[in-house]
């Protein structure tokens, strides 16, 4: 239970992603009416835009990218933008659980993604702060040193540029680290805005403010939106969490996790590299060159979406930690992000089901979407072109690893059940009259459970708290002022408009006496 001092914490910095604050908002048209195209792509983030770019480059001249809001304003615009094949400690586990062949596919594909981004940046002369840097996973205690050594050995078996480092140039003690050399970082929205400019035009479209509502049919397949229909030979779900998730039972095989970012200025130069620890809570550090000097991105405090009563405390924990190790001049930015995680911790990339050659998806990137999102674009492009891709086996959405997945599947089922029935039988702890301006809570009014939000003018907005995806009870996020679903990660703004899939429609208004 958080104490009063934690609730009184004043959030620091500007409440916006640095990437979005430093690139102009896009202004592509909305769909008007019905159209037919060869390829329809739902989602305007790194997967959707990279896939559209590669398909257009391959000769497709009729592509539609459909985005519910503005492109890059979703998960891609809230990343920490590490471009690396070092995905925490993964390769020792991959060899153990998937076998060396599939671990090799994962390693090679993510290394290839780094080179693909580098190639596009250079061929298109994109000014996006792309720079090569080493990436490190470090042990914060002696208990983790053995895991580091095992990871180095596994990564080197797979041909990755891994080495063991005794000491790091960080202002606290570490107990060994795995270093991947020649990795990269960049400014993702500068990079992807440039790709969007290459996509739109000559028979290809980017439609903004056009929300996909459902996907139906085969050969062709129709995407129904709130602005009309898009009929296509191939449909790609690039929505981070698929909106069409019942085939393949993806709602049972995915969950969503939130984490937090502070953009800070420190007095000393930041060391060369990108850093993340082994232990929980996660602590990730990287720097970014800006016009105002070096900005350091501090990331961590991950938790399952919708499970926290006080999300503000996570910013507080990050700020306390970074001030304990650096002399901080200012906290300039703060934002949170959401990551989709599969039950076996490897993304799902490919055909929606093994017998469906029309609908594709890419999801479950587990916080490493800059490379795995690019891998997804490369694999799906090859599939649509009828080419064999050397990496598709490890990412196959139809795979099932019983040993690797069973524990997480059980945990996922328990959490979903809690979201469906738990809040319906547990008492509420707050009255509507207790909600301050800008606050929200699940309360009981006239015997009915209500998601209540009081705006800055004092007006109370009341909503049905049942998520539109599968009926779970949402919870209030005090840091972002959103309603978050603990089952599958749908999110809504304070007045109930959907802002994050898998839900595609907003929370229903619930009229009560206020």
The 8 nearest C-alpha neighbors of each residue, nearest first, counted from 0:
[[1, 2, 308, 309, 3, 5, 307, 6],
 [2, 0, 5, 3, 6, 309, 312, 4],
 [1, 3, 5, 4, 0, 6, 7, 312],
 [4, 2, 6, 5, 7, 1, 8, 0],
 [3, 5, 7, 6, 2, 8, 1, 312],
 [6, 4, 8, 3, 7, 2, 312, 1],
 [5, 7, 3, 4, 8, 2, 1, 311],
 [8, 6, 4, 5, 3, 9, 2, 10],
 [9, 7, 5, 6, 10, 4, 315, 311],
 [10, 8, 11, 7, 6, 315, 311, 5],
 [9, 11, 8, 12, 314, 311, 315, 478],
 [12, 10, 330, 9, 13, 333, 332, 331],
 [13, 11, 331, 332, 330, 333, 14, 10],
 [12, 14, 332, 15, 331, 333, 11, 330],
 [15, 13, 333, 334, 332, 12, 16, 11],
 [16, 14, 334, 13, 333, 332, 17, 20],
 [15, 17, 19, 18, 334, 77, 20, 333],
 [16, 18, 20, 19, 21, 15, 332, 262],
 [19, 17, 16, 21, 20, 188, 76, 22],
 [18, 20, 16, 21, 22, 17, 76, 15],
 [19, 21, 17, 18, 22, 16, 15, 23],
 [20, 22, 19, 18, 17, 23, 189, 16],
 [21, 23, 19, 20, 24, 18, 189, 188],
 [24, 22, 25, 21, 19, 20, 26, 192],
 [23, 25, 22, 26, 69, 19, 70, 72],
 [26, 24, 27, 23, 69, 70, 192, 207],
 [25, 27, 28, 24, 69, 207, 70, 23],
 [26, 28, 207, 206, 25, 205, 29, 69],
 [29, 27, 206, 207, 26, 30, 205, 208],
 [28, 30, 206, 207, 208, 209, 31, 27],
 [29, 31, 206, 226, 209, 32, 28, 227],
 [32, 30, 226, 227, 29, 33, 34, 28],
 [33, 31, 227, 226, 30, 228, 34, 229],
 [32, 34, 228, 227, 229, 31, 35, 230],
 [35, 33, 229, 230, 228, 36, 32, 227],
 [34, 36, 230, 229, 231, 37, 33, 228],
 [37, 35, 231, 61, 38, 62, 230, 34],
 [36, 38, 231, 232, 61, 62, 233, 39],
 [39, 37, 62, 233, 231, 36, 234, 232],
 [40, 38, 234, 63, 231, 62, 64, 235],
 [39, 41, 64, 235, 234, 47, 65, 63],
 [42, 40, 65, 236, 237, 64, 238, 235],
 [43, 41, 238, 237, 66, 47, 65, 44],
 [42, 44, 70, 47, 66, 48, 71, 64],
 [45, 43, 71, 47, 75, 46, 42, 48],
 [44, 46, 48, 47, 49, 372, 75, 191],
 [47, 45, 372, 49, 44, 48, 376, 237],
 [48, 46, 43, 237, 50, 44, 42, 49],
 [47, 49, 51, 50, 45, 46, 43, 44],
 [50, 48, 52, 46, 51, 47, 45, 376],
 [51, 49, 376, 53, 47, 52, 48, 46],
 [50, 52, 48, 54, 49, 53, 55, 47],
 [51, 53, 49, 55, 50, 54, 198, 48],
 [54, 52, 56, 50, 55, 51, 57, 49],
 [55, 53, 57, 51, 56, 52, 59, 50],
 [56, 54, 59, 58, 52, 57, 53, 51],
 [55, 57, 53, 54, 58, 52, 59, 51],
 [58, 56, 54, 55, 53, 59, 384, 380],
 [57, 59, 55, 56, 60, 54, 53, 61],
 [60, 58, 55, 54, 61, 57, 62, 56],
 [59, 61, 202, 55, 203, 58, 62, 201],
 [62, 60, 203, 36, 202, 37, 59, 38],
 [61, 63, 203, 38, 36, 39, 37, 204],
 [62, 64, 204, 39, 205, 203, 40, 65],
 [63, 65, 40, 205, 41, 206, 39, 204],
 [66, 64, 41, 206, 42, 40, 205, 209],
 [65, 67, 207, 42, 43, 68, 209, 206],
 [68, 66, 210, 209, 208, 207, 65, 69],
 [69, 67, 208, 66, 207, 70, 209, 72],
 [70, 68, 207, 72, 25, 66, 208, 71],
 [69, 71, 43, 72, 66, 44, 68, 25],
 [72, 70, 44, 76, 73, 75, 43, 69],
 [73, 71, 76, 70, 69, 74, 75, 19],
 [74, 72, 71, 75, 76, 77, 44, 70],
 [73, 75, 77, 76, 336, 337, 78, 72],
 [76, 74, 77, 44, 78, 73, 71, 45],
 [75, 77, 71, 72, 74, 73, 78, 19],
 [78, 76, 74, 75, 336, 16, 79, 73],
 [79, 77, 80, 75, 76, 74, 336, 366],
 [78, 80, 81, 77, 296, 298, 260, 285],
 [81, 79, 78, 184, 185, 82, 187, 369],
 [80, 82, 184, 83, 79, 183, 369, 185],
 [83, 81, 183, 184, 369, 370, 80, 113],
 [82, 84, 182, 85, 81, 183, 370, 113],
 [83, 85, 109, 110, 86, 106, 370, 82],
 [86, 84, 83, 87, 179, 134, 88, 89],
 [85, 87, 84, 89, 88, 367, 83, 366],
 [86, 88, 85, 89, 136, 277, 275, 276],
 [89, 87, 86, 150, 90, 91, 277, 136],
 [88, 90, 92, 91, 87, 93, 86, 150],
 [89, 91, 93, 92, 153, 154, 94, 150],
 [90, 92, 153, 150, 94, 93, 89, 95],
 [91, 93, 95, 90, 89, 94, 96, 88],
 [94, 92, 90, 97, 96, 102, 95, 91],
 [93, 95, 98, 99, 91, 92, 102, 97],
 [96, 94, 92, 93, 98, 97, 91, 99],
 [95, 97, 93, 94, 98, 92, 403, 402],
 [98, 96, 93, 94, 101, 95, 102, 99],
 [99, 97, 94, 100, 101, 95, 96, 102],
 [98, 100, 94, 102, 101, 103, 97, 93],
 [101, 99, 103, 102, 98, 104, 97, 94],
 [100, 102, 104, 103, 393, 99, 98, 97],
 [103, 101, 99, 105, 93, 104, 100, 94],
 [104, 102, 106, 100, 101, 105, 157, 99],
 [105, 103, 101, 390, 107, 102, 106, 108],
 [104, 106, 102, 108, 103, 107, 109, 101],
 [107, 105, 103, 104, 109, 108, 102, 110],
 [108, 106, 110, 104, 109, 105, 103, 111],
 [109, 107, 111, 105, 110, 106, 104, 374],
 [110, 108, 112, 84, 111, 106, 107, 370],
 [109, 111, 107, 113, 112, 108, 84, 106],
 [112, 110, 108, 114, 109, 113, 107, 115],
 [111, 113, 115, 109, 370, 114, 110, 373],
 [114, 112, 110, 116, 111, 115, 82, 117],
 [113, 115, 117, 111, 112, 116, 118, 110],
 [116, 114, 112, 118, 117, 113, 111, 119],
 [115, 117, 119, 113, 118, 114, 120, 112],
 [118, 116, 114, 120, 115, 119, 121, 113],
 [117, 119, 115, 121, 116, 120, 122, 114],
 [120, 118, 122, 116, 121, 117, 123, 115],
 [119, 121, 125, 117, 118, 123, 124, 122],
 [122, 120, 124, 118, 119, 123, 117, 125],
 [121, 123, 119, 124, 120, 118, 125, 117],
 [124, 122, 125, 120, 121, 119, 118, 193],
 [123, 125, 121, 120, 122, 126, 119, 127],
 [126, 124, 120, 123, 127, 190, 121, 193],
 [125, 127, 128, 124, 189, 190, 120, 129],
 [126, 128, 186, 189, 190, 129, 125, 185],
 [129, 127, 185, 186, 126, 130, 288, 184],
 [128, 130, 185, 127, 184, 183, 186, 131],
 [129, 131, 183, 184, 128, 132, 185, 182],
 [130, 132, 183, 182, 181, 184, 129, 133],
 [131, 133, 183, 182, 272, 181, 130, 134],
 [134, 132, 180, 272, 182, 181, 179, 273],
 [133, 135, 273, 179, 272, 178, 274, 182],
 [136, 134, 178, 274, 177, 273, 137, 176],
 [135, 137, 275, 276, 176, 177, 274, 87],
 [138, 136, 176, 276, 175, 277, 135, 275],
 [137, 139, 174, 143, 140, 277, 175, 173],
 [138, 140, 173, 174, 137, 276, 278, 277],
 [141, 139, 142, 138, 143, 174, 173, 144],
 [140, 142, 143, 144, 174, 138, 139, 173],
 [141, 143, 140, 144, 145, 138, 146, 139],
 [144, 142, 138, 146, 141, 145, 140, 147],
 [145, 143, 147, 141, 146, 142, 138, 175],
 [146, 144, 148, 147, 143, 149, 142, 141],
 [145, 147, 149, 143, 144, 148, 150, 88],
 [148, 146, 144, 150, 145, 149, 177, 176],
 [147, 149, 145, 151, 150, 146, 152, 144],
 [150, 148, 146, 152, 147, 151, 153, 145],
 [151, 149, 153, 147, 91, 152, 148, 154],
 [150, 152, 148, 154, 149, 153, 161, 177],
 [151, 153, 149, 155, 150, 154, 156, 148],
 [154, 152, 150, 91, 156, 155, 151, 90],
 [155, 153, 157, 151, 159, 156, 152, 90],
 [154, 156, 158, 157, 159, 152, 153, 161],
 [157, 155, 153, 154, 158, 152, 159, 151],
 [158, 156, 154, 155, 103, 159, 153, 106],
 [157, 159, 155, 156, 154, 160, 106, 161],
 [158, 160, 155, 154, 161, 157, 106, 179],
 [161, 159, 179, 180, 158, 155, 162, 154],
 [162, 160, 179, 178, 159, 151, 155, 154],
 [161, 163, 178, 177, 151, 164, 179, 160],
 [162, 164, 177, 176, 178, 151, 165, 148],
 [165, 163, 176, 175, 166, 177, 162, 178],
 [164, 166, 175, 176, 163, 174, 167, 173],
 [165, 167, 164, 175, 173, 168, 174, 176],
 [166, 168, 169, 173, 165, 164, 176, 175],
 [169, 167, 270, 170, 166, 271, 171, 269],
 [168, 170, 167, 171, 270, 172, 173, 166],
 [171, 169, 324, 168, 172, 325, 167, 173],
 [172, 170, 169, 173, 324, 168, 167, 139],
 [171, 173, 174, 170, 139, 169, 166, 167],
 [172, 174, 139, 138, 175, 171, 137, 166],
 [175, 173, 138, 141, 140, 144, 139, 165],
 [174, 176, 165, 164, 138, 137, 144, 173],
 [177, 175, 137, 164, 136, 163, 138, 147],
 [176, 178, 163, 136, 135, 162, 151, 147],
 [177, 179, 135, 162, 161, 134, 180, 176],
 [180, 178, 161, 134, 160, 133, 135, 85],
 [179, 181, 133, 160, 182, 178, 134, 161],
 [182, 180, 133, 131, 132, 183, 179, 160],
 [181, 183, 132, 83, 133, 131, 180, 134],
 [184, 182, 131, 82, 132, 130, 83, 81],
 [183, 185, 81, 82, 130, 129, 80, 131],
 [184, 186, 129, 128, 187, 127, 80, 130],
 [185, 187, 127, 128, 189, 188, 190, 18],
 [188, 186, 190, 189, 185, 191, 80, 18],
 [187, 189, 191, 190, 192, 186, 18, 76],
 [190, 188, 127, 192, 187, 186, 191, 193],
 [189, 191, 187, 127, 188, 193, 192, 125],
 [192, 190, 194, 188, 193, 189, 187, 195],
 [191, 193, 195, 189, 194, 190, 188, 196],
 [192, 194, 191, 196, 195, 190, 189, 197],
 [195, 193, 191, 197, 196, 192, 198, 52],
 [196, 194, 192, 198, 197, 193, 191, 199],
 [195, 197, 193, 194, 198, 199, 192, 200],
 [196, 198, 194, 195, 199, 193, 52, 200],
 [199, 197, 195, 196, 52, 194, 203, 200],
 [200, 198, 204, 203, 196, 205, 197, 195],
 [199, 201, 203, 202, 204, 198, 197, 196],
 [202, 200, 203, 60, 199, 61, 204, 198],
 [201, 203, 61, 200, 60, 204, 62, 199],
 [204, 202, 62, 61, 200, 199, 201, 63],
 [205, 203, 63, 199, 200, 62, 64, 206],
 [204, 206, 64, 63, 199, 65, 27, 207],
 [205, 207, 29, 65, 28, 30, 64, 27],
 [206, 208, 66, 29, 209, 69, 27, 68],
 [209, 207, 68, 67, 29, 66, 210, 69],
 [210, 208, 67, 207, 66, 29, 226, 225],
 [209, 211, 67, 224, 225, 212, 66, 208],
 [210, 212, 224, 223, 213, 222, 209, 225],
 [213, 211, 224, 223, 503, 210, 225, 214],
 [212, 214, 223, 222, 211, 215, 243, 224],
 [213, 215, 222, 221, 223, 243, 220, 216],
 [216, 214, 221, 220, 222, 213, 217, 223],
 [217, 215, 220, 221, 219, 218, 214, 222],
 [216, 218, 220, 219, 357, 215, 221, 232],
 [219, 217, 220, 232, 357, 216, 231, 233],
 [218, 220, 232, 217, 231, 230, 216, 221],
 [221, 219, 216, 217, 231, 218, 230, 215],
 [222, 220, 230, 215, 229, 214, 223, 216],
 [221, 223, 214, 229, 228, 213, 230, 224],
 [222, 224, 228, 213, 212, 211, 221, 227],
 [225, 223, 211, 212, 210, 226, 227, 228],
 [224, 226, 210, 227, 209, 211, 212, 223],
 [227, 225, 224, 30, 31, 209, 32, 228],
 [226, 228, 32, 33, 224, 225, 31, 223],
 [229, 227, 223, 33, 222, 224, 230, 34],
 [228, 230, 222, 34, 221, 35, 33, 231],
 [231, 229, 221, 35, 220, 222, 36, 34],
 [232, 230, 36, 37, 233, 38, 220, 219],
 [231, 233, 219, 37, 218, 38, 220, 357],
 [232, 234, 357, 38, 231, 358, 39, 37],
 [235, 233, 39, 358, 40, 38, 357, 359],
 [236, 234, 359, 40, 360, 358, 237, 41],
 [235, 237, 360, 41, 238, 359, 241, 40],
 [236, 238, 42, 47, 41, 239, 46, 361],
 [237, 239, 42, 240, 236, 241, 41, 500],
 [240, 238, 362, 237, 241, 339, 361, 363],
 [239, 241, 238, 501, 362, 500, 242, 339],
 [242, 240, 243, 244, 238, 501, 236, 239],
 [241, 243, 501, 244, 500, 240, 502, 503],
 [244, 242, 241, 245, 214, 213, 246, 501],
 [245, 243, 249, 241, 246, 242, 250, 248],
 [244, 246, 248, 247, 243, 249, 250, 242],
 [247, 245, 248, 244, 352, 351, 243, 249],
 [246, 248, 249, 245, 352, 244, 351, 397],
 [249, 247, 245, 246, 250, 251, 244, 252],
 [250, 248, 252, 244, 251, 247, 253, 245],
 [249, 251, 248, 252, 253, 244, 487, 245],
 [252, 250, 249, 248, 253, 411, 408, 412],
 [251, 253, 249, 342, 250, 341, 408, 248],
 [254, 252, 341, 340, 250, 251, 249, 342],
 [253, 255, 340, 487, 339, 341, 488, 256],
 [256, 254, 339, 488, 338, 304, 303, 340],
 [255, 257, 303, 304, 338, 302, 337, 339],
 [256, 258, 337, 301, 302, 304, 336, 303],
 [257, 259, 301, 300, 336, 299, 335, 337],
 [260, 258, 335, 298, 299, 334, 300, 336],
 [259, 261, 298, 334, 297, 333, 335, 296],
 [260, 262, 333, 297, 332, 296, 263, 298],
 [261, 263, 332, 296, 331, 295, 330, 333],
 [264, 262, 330, 295, 331, 294, 329, 261],
 [265, 263, 329, 294, 328, 327, 295, 330],
 [266, 264, 327, 328, 326, 267, 263, 325],
 [265, 267, 326, 327, 328, 268, 264, 325],
 [268, 266, 265, 269, 326, 325, 327, 264],
 [269, 267, 270, 266, 265, 293, 271, 286],
 [268, 270, 267, 271, 286, 295, 293, 265],
 [271, 269, 168, 272, 268, 169, 286, 273],
 [272, 270, 269, 132, 273, 133, 168, 286],
 [271, 273, 133, 132, 134, 270, 274, 285],
 [272, 274, 134, 285, 284, 135, 133, 275],
 [273, 275, 135, 284, 283, 136, 134, 285],
 [276, 274, 283, 136, 282, 137, 284, 135],
 [275, 277, 137, 136, 278, 282, 138, 281],
 [278, 276, 138, 137, 136, 139, 275, 279],
 [279, 277, 276, 280, 281, 139, 138, 143],
 [280, 278, 281, 277, 282, 276, 300, 301],
 [279, 281, 300, 278, 282, 299, 301, 276],
 [280, 282, 299, 279, 300, 276, 278, 283],
 [281, 283, 299, 275, 276, 298, 280, 284],
 [282, 284, 275, 298, 274, 297, 299, 281],
 [285, 283, 297, 274, 296, 273, 275, 298],
 [286, 284, 273, 296, 295, 274, 272, 287],
 [285, 287, 295, 294, 296, 293, 288, 269],
 [288, 286, 294, 293, 295, 289, 285, 296],
 [287, 289, 293, 292, 294, 286, 290, 128],
 [290, 288, 292, 291, 293, 287, 294, 128],
 [289, 291, 292, 288, 293, 294, 287, 21],
 [292, 290, 289, 293, 294, 288, 264, 287],
 [293, 291, 289, 290, 288, 294, 264, 287],
 [292, 294, 288, 287, 289, 286, 295, 264],
 [293, 295, 287, 264, 286, 263, 262, 288],
 [296, 294, 286, 263, 262, 285, 287, 264],
 [297, 295, 262, 285, 284, 261, 286, 298],
 [298, 296, 284, 261, 260, 283, 295, 262],
 [299, 297, 260, 283, 259, 282, 296, 284],
 [298, 300, 281, 282, 259, 258, 301, 283],
 [301, 299, 258, 280, 313, 281, 259, 302],
 [300, 302, 258, 257, 299, 256, 281, 303],
 [303, 301, 256, 257, 304, 300, 258, 306],
 [302, 304, 256, 306, 255, 257, 305, 301],
 [305, 303, 256, 485, 257, 488, 255, 306],
 [306, 304, 485, 483, 484, 474, 307, 303],
 [305, 307, 304, 485, 303, 308, 302, 474],
 [308, 306, 309, 305, 310, 476, 304, 302],
 [307, 309, 310, 306, 476, 475, 474, 477],
 [310, 308, 311, 307, 312, 477, 476, 1],
 [309, 311, 312, 478, 313, 477, 307, 476],
 [310, 312, 478, 313, 309, 314, 477, 315],
 [311, 313, 315, 310, 314, 309, 316, 5],
 [314, 312, 316, 315, 311, 310, 300, 317],
 [315, 313, 317, 316, 312, 311, 318, 259],
 [314, 316, 312, 318, 313, 317, 319, 311],
 [315, 317, 313, 319, 314, 318, 312, 320],
 [318, 316, 314, 320, 315, 319, 321, 313],
 [317, 319, 315, 321, 320, 316, 322, 314],
 [320, 318, 316, 322, 317, 321, 315, 323],
 [319, 321, 323, 317, 318, 322, 316, 324],
 [320, 322, 323, 318, 324, 319, 325, 317],
 [323, 321, 325, 319, 324, 320, 327, 318],
 [322, 324, 320, 321, 325, 319, 326, 318],
 [325, 323, 321, 322, 170, 320, 171, 326],
 [326, 324, 322, 327, 321, 323, 265, 170],
 [325, 327, 265, 266, 322, 328, 324, 267],
 [326, 328, 265, 329, 325, 264, 322, 266],
 [327, 329, 265, 264, 266, 326, 330, 263],
 [330, 328, 264, 327, 263, 331, 265, 12],
 [329, 331, 263, 12, 262, 332, 11, 264],
 [330, 332, 12, 262, 263, 13, 329, 333],
 [333, 331, 13, 12, 262, 261, 330, 14],
 [332, 334, 261, 14, 260, 12, 13, 15],
 [335, 333, 260, 16, 15, 14, 259, 261],
 [336, 334, 259, 258, 260, 257, 77, 337],
 [335, 337, 77, 258, 257, 74, 259, 78],
 [338, 336, 257, 256, 74, 258, 255, 339],
 [337, 339, 256, 255, 366, 365, 257, 340],
 [338, 340, 255, 363, 365, 254, 364, 256],
 [339, 341, 363, 365, 254, 253, 344, 255],
 [342, 340, 253, 344, 363, 343, 252, 345],
 [341, 343, 404, 407, 252, 344, 253, 408],
 [342, 344, 404, 341, 403, 345, 400, 407],
 [345, 343, 341, 342, 340, 346, 365, 363],
 [344, 346, 343, 341, 347, 394, 363, 364],
 [347, 345, 363, 364, 362, 394, 348, 341],
 [346, 348, 396, 394, 362, 361, 395, 363],
 [349, 347, 361, 394, 360, 375, 395, 396],
 [348, 350, 359, 360, 395, 379, 396, 351],
 [349, 351, 359, 352, 358, 353, 360, 356],
 [350, 352, 359, 358, 360, 349, 355, 396],
 [353, 351, 350, 355, 354, 247, 397, 246],
 [352, 354, 355, 397, 350, 351, 356, 396],
 [355, 353, 352, 356, 350, 351, 357, 397],
 [356, 354, 352, 357, 353, 350, 358, 351],
 [355, 357, 358, 350, 354, 359, 353, 233],
 [356, 358, 233, 355, 234, 217, 232, 218],
 [359, 357, 234, 351, 235, 233, 350, 356],
 [360, 358, 350, 235, 351, 349, 236, 234],
 [359, 361, 236, 235, 349, 348, 351, 237],
 [360, 362, 348, 347, 237, 375, 236, 349],
 [361, 363, 239, 347, 346, 364, 240, 360],
 [362, 364, 346, 340, 339, 341, 365, 347],
 [363, 365, 346, 368, 367, 366, 362, 339],
 [364, 366, 340, 363, 339, 367, 338, 344],
 [367, 365, 338, 364, 368, 339, 78, 340],
 [368, 366, 364, 365, 369, 371, 370, 86],
 [367, 369, 372, 371, 364, 370, 366, 365],
 [370, 368, 372, 82, 367, 371, 373, 80],
 [369, 371, 373, 112, 372, 368, 109, 82],
 [372, 370, 374, 368, 373, 369, 375, 367],
 [373, 371, 368, 46, 375, 374, 370, 369],
 [372, 374, 376, 370, 375, 371, 112, 46],
 [373, 375, 371, 377, 372, 376, 112, 370],
 [376, 374, 372, 378, 373, 377, 348, 379],
 [375, 377, 50, 373, 379, 374, 378, 46],
 [376, 378, 374, 380, 375, 379, 381, 373],
 [379, 377, 375, 381, 380, 376, 388, 374],
 [380, 378, 382, 381, 376, 377, 375, 349],
 [381, 379, 377, 383, 382, 378, 376, 54],
 [380, 382, 386, 384, 378, 379, 383, 385],
 [383, 381, 379, 385, 384, 380, 386, 378],
 [382, 384, 380, 385, 381, 379, 386, 233],
 [383, 385, 381, 382, 386, 380, 57, 379],
 [386, 384, 382, 383, 381, 387, 380, 388],
 [387, 385, 381, 384, 382, 388, 383, 380],
 [386, 388, 389, 381, 385, 382, 391, 378],
 [387, 389, 390, 391, 378, 381, 386, 382],
 [390, 388, 391, 387, 104, 392, 108, 378],
 [391, 389, 104, 388, 392, 393, 108, 105],
 [390, 392, 394, 393, 388, 395, 389, 378],
 [393, 391, 395, 394, 390, 101, 389, 104],
 [392, 394, 101, 391, 395, 390, 104, 105],
 [395, 393, 347, 348, 391, 392, 346, 396],
 [394, 396, 392, 397, 398, 393, 348, 349],
 [397, 395, 347, 398, 348, 394, 349, 351],
 [398, 396, 395, 352, 353, 399, 247, 351],
 [399, 397, 396, 395, 400, 394, 393, 392],
 [398, 400, 401, 397, 404, 396, 343, 403],
 [399, 401, 403, 404, 402, 398, 343, 97],
 [402, 400, 404, 405, 403, 399, 406, 343],
 [403, 401, 404, 400, 405, 96, 406, 399],
 [402, 404, 400, 343, 401, 405, 96, 406],
 [403, 405, 343, 342, 401, 407, 402, 400],
 [406, 404, 408, 401, 407, 402, 403, 409],
 [405, 407, 409, 408, 404, 410, 403, 402],
 [406, 408, 410, 342, 409, 404, 405, 411],
 [409, 407, 411, 405, 410, 406, 404, 412],
 [408, 410, 412, 406, 407, 411, 405, 413],
 [411, 409, 407, 413, 408, 412, 414, 406],
 [410, 412, 408, 414, 409, 413, 407, 415],
 [411, 413, 409, 415, 410, 414, 416, 408],
 [412, 414, 410, 416, 411, 415, 417, 409],
 [415, 413, 417, 411, 416, 412, 410, 486],
 [416, 414, 486, 418, 412, 417, 413, 411],
 [415, 417, 419, 413, 418, 414, 412, 420],
 [418, 416, 421, 414, 415, 419, 420, 413],
 [419, 417, 471, 415, 416, 472, 486, 421],
 [420, 418, 471, 416, 417, 472, 415, 421],
 [419, 421, 423, 417, 422, 418, 416, 424],
 [422, 420, 417, 423, 424, 418, 425, 419],
 [421, 423, 425, 424, 420, 472, 418, 419],
 [422, 424, 420, 421, 425, 472, 419, 448],
 [425, 423, 422, 421, 426, 420, 427, 419],
 [424, 426, 422, 423, 421, 427, 420, 428],
 [427, 425, 428, 424, 422, 423, 443, 442],
 [428, 426, 442, 429, 425, 443, 441, 430],
 [429, 427, 426, 430, 442, 441, 440, 443],
 [428, 430, 427, 442, 433, 431, 440, 441],
 [429, 431, 433, 432, 442, 428, 443, 434],
 [430, 432, 433, 434, 442, 429, 451, 444],
 [431, 433, 430, 434, 435, 429, 513, 459],
 [434, 432, 430, 431, 435, 429, 440, 438],
 [435, 433, 432, 431, 438, 439, 453, 436],
 [434, 436, 438, 437, 433, 453, 439, 457],
 [437, 435, 455, 453, 454, 438, 457, 434],
 [436, 438, 454, 455, 453, 435, 439, 452],
 [439, 437, 435, 436, 434, 453, 452, 477],
 [438, 440, 452, 451, 475, 434, 453, 437],
 [441, 439, 451, 475, 442, 450, 452, 438],
 [440, 442, 450, 449, 451, 448, 427, 474],
 [443, 441, 449, 448, 427, 430, 429, 440],
 [442, 444, 448, 447, 446, 449, 445, 427],
 [445, 443, 447, 446, 442, 448, 449, 511],
 [444, 446, 447, 443, 511, 512, 448, 513],
 [445, 447, 444, 443, 448, 449, 442, 511],
 [448, 446, 443, 444, 445, 449, 442, 511],
 [447, 449, 443, 442, 444, 441, 446, 450],
 [448, 450, 442, 441, 463, 451, 462, 464],
 [451, 449, 441, 462, 464, 461, 440, 463],
 [450, 452, 461, 439, 440, 460, 449, 441],
 [453, 451, 439, 460, 459, 438, 493, 454],
 [452, 454, 459, 436, 458, 457, 437, 438],
 [455, 453, 437, 436, 457, 456, 458, 452],
 [454, 456, 436, 457, 437, 453, 458, 435],
 [455, 457, 454, 458, 436, 453, 437, 459],
 [456, 458, 454, 455, 436, 453, 459, 435],
 [459, 457, 453, 454, 456, 460, 455, 436],
 [458, 460, 453, 452, 457, 461, 454, 451],
 [461, 459, 452, 451, 453, 458, 494, 462],
 [462, 460, 451, 509, 450, 508, 449, 459],
 [463, 461, 508, 509, 450, 507, 449, 464],
 [462, 464, 509, 507, 465, 449, 508, 450],
 [465, 463, 450, 472, 473, 449, 462, 466],
 [466, 464, 472, 470, 471, 463, 467, 473],
 [467, 465, 470, 471, 468, 472, 473, 469],
 [468, 466, 502, 470, 469, 465, 504, 506],
 [467, 469, 502, 466, 470, 501, 489, 503],
 [470, 468, 467, 471, 466, 465, 419, 502],
 [469, 471, 466, 465, 467, 468, 419, 472],
 [472, 470, 419, 418, 466, 465, 469, 473],
 [471, 473, 465, 464, 418, 466, 419, 422],
 [472, 474, 484, 483, 464, 482, 466, 471],
 [473, 475, 483, 482, 305, 484, 476, 472],
 [476, 474, 482, 440, 481, 439, 477, 483],
 [477, 475, 481, 480, 478, 479, 482, 310],
 [478, 476, 480, 479, 310, 475, 309, 311],
 [477, 479, 311, 310, 476, 480, 309, 10],
 [480, 478, 481, 477, 476, 335, 310, 311],
 [481, 479, 477, 476, 478, 493, 492, 475],
 [480, 482, 492, 493, 476, 479, 491, 475],
 [481, 483, 475, 491, 474, 490, 473, 476],
 [484, 482, 490, 305, 473, 474, 489, 481],
 [483, 485, 473, 488, 305, 489, 486, 490],
 [486, 484, 305, 304, 306, 488, 418, 487],
 [487, 485, 415, 418, 484, 488, 414, 471],
 [486, 488, 254, 489, 485, 484, 255, 250],
 [489, 487, 484, 255, 304, 485, 486, 490],
 [490, 488, 500, 499, 484, 501, 502, 487],
 [491, 489, 483, 499, 498, 482, 497, 484],
 [492, 490, 497, 482, 498, 496, 495, 481],
 [491, 493, 481, 495, 496, 494, 482, 497],
 [492, 494, 481, 495, 480, 452, 482, 491],
 [493, 495, 492, 496, 460, 452, 491, 462],
 [494, 496, 506, 491, 492, 505, 493, 497],
 [497, 495, 505, 491, 492, 494, 498, 506],
 [496, 498, 491, 505, 504, 499, 490, 495],
 [499, 497, 491, 490, 496, 492, 500, 489],
 [498, 500, 490, 489, 497, 501, 491, 502],
 [501, 499, 502, 489, 240, 242, 503, 498],
 [500, 502, 242, 489, 240, 241, 468, 503],
 [503, 501, 500, 468, 489, 467, 504, 242],
 [502, 504, 212, 500, 501, 497, 505, 242],
 [505, 503, 497, 502, 467, 506, 496, 212],
 [504, 506, 496, 497, 495, 507, 491, 467],
 [505, 507, 495, 463, 462, 467, 508, 496],
 [508, 506, 463, 462, 509, 505, 495, 464],
 [507, 509, 462, 463, 461, 510, 506, 495],
 [510, 508, 462, 463, 461, 507, 511, 449],
 [509, 511, 508, 461, 512, 462, 513, 460],
 [512, 510, 513, 509, 444, 461, 445, 447],
 [511, 513, 510, 444, 445, 461, 509, 459],
 [512, 511, 459, 444, 431, 510, 461, 432]]
